[in-house]
Amino acid sequence: GAVVSQHPSWVICKSGTSVKIECRSLDFQATTMFWYRQFPKQSLMLMATSNEGSKATYEQGVEKDKFLINHASLTLSTLTVTSAHPEDSSFYICSARDPGDRYSPLHFGNGTRLTVT
Amino acid sequence: RKEVEQDPGPFNVPEGATVAFNCTYSNSASQSFFWYRQDCRKEPKLLMSVYSSGNEDGRFTAQLNRASQYISLLIRDSKLSDSATYLCVVYRYNFNKFYFGSGTKLNVKP
């Protein structure tokens, strides 16, 4: 089945630094990828939708200059958390659906647990 | 009104019990339906897609009622390993967007 790979699985960084998270679709071409964030004991929250070759669409309240999304190829999307602060510590999960399958479910990466100290 | 609504639970059931979750969605144009399970501190994993005629996978049965705009998941013979949060997800093709319920927490007790 379709697989989405996300890297790294976890990262600890110092406040003020930037962190890049990669998301790859391994056996299908993802024209769209979805980035979610989840705080402990809360629901998944959609942050943005990345579109291959064009600008990402951000959800209301998500700062596009802080969460930079690049979707340069049909199999790779990256999320960069710029100037990270402790309140950015969260579980970030990417996902994609197979555009070749009208009834495709959403395939999730394993998630990245970010801790900002 | 939320696009997808679920009872957050928790549902506390003994091993071997049958438990059912319901989920309602607000937009009749919704086109694909799914149940995911999410374990603590993990990503959601697809449990099953939900088809109009209903479908079964082992101990799990999913039903879709388009007229009433609800989806159900039935778990028979609950196992301890079924303890998780179950997410109802709806996809709207024209918007290319997935809508998530807040999840229903299930605790299966020995």
Interface residues (C-beta under 8 A of the other chain):
Chain A: T32 F34 S43 L44 T49 F91 I93 R97 R102 Y103 S104 P105 L106 H107 F108 G109 N110 G111 R113
Chain B: S32 F34 R41 K42 E43 P44 K45 L46 S49 L87 V89 Y91 Y93 N96 K97 F98 F100 S102 G103
